[in-house]
Amino acid sequence: MTLKQCQPINKLEALLEHLYQRDIGDIDWVETSYQFGFSAQPHLIRYLKSQLGWCYPQKIDTKHHERINLSLIGISN
């Protein structure tokens, strides 16, 4: 695996870890977007949807799915 292939994986892992450490009501999506290099919240949402490949919150992680409900940030079928 090349560095270019690893960078998106590392970014996604860091982003998910950042989100998992917070309660859903405490997440500032705009600030999180800027912190991880996105120009706006919709870009973050599109990135999450494209990287995760699905949009059902129960598939995120069985112990974290209730904390990060993708439907709350505008990701739907």
N, C-alpha and C positions, 0 to 999 in steps of 0.2 A: 504494500500500500504506500502510495506517495504522500508527501506532505500536503499537497493540494487536496487529496482525497480525505486526509485526516482532519483538516481544518473545519469543514462543516460538521463533522461528527463531534469534535471537541466543542464547537460553538453550541450545538444542540444540547449536549450533555451539561454544559455550564448554564445554559438558559433553563433547562428543566430543573436542575438542582436549585437555582435561584428561586424558581416558582414553588418548588416543593417545600422550601424552608419558610414559606409564608402562608398565612391563611388567605383564602380567596378574597375576602373583604379588605385585606391589607395590601394587595398587589396594586401598585400604580402602573397601569399598562403603558401609559405614555412614557413615563420615566424608564421603565424596563426596556421599551423600544429603543430609546436613545442610548441607554447604557450598553446595549448589545449591538449597536451600530446600525439600527434601522432608522430611516428618515421619518417614519410615522407608524402609528399603531396598526393600520391596515397592512403594512408591509410585514410586520411581525406576525400577524394572524395568517397571512398567506404563506409565510415561511414555515410556521408551525404545521399548517395543513399539508404543505407540499413535502416536508421532511417526515412527518409522521405517517402520511399516506392514508389517513382515515380521519374521521371526525367524531367518533363515538367516545365520550369521556371514560366509559368503563374499560376501554382498551389501553388507557395510558399506563396504569399500574394499579394493581388491585388494592394496594394499601394507600394509594394517593388519589385515586380517581375522584373521590368526593371533594377533595381540596381544590382541584383544578378542573373545573367543568368547562370544556371548550365551548359549549353553547352560550356560556355567559360572556364570552368575548367575541361572539359573532360568528363562530364556526358552526356551520350546519351542513346537512346533506345538500 
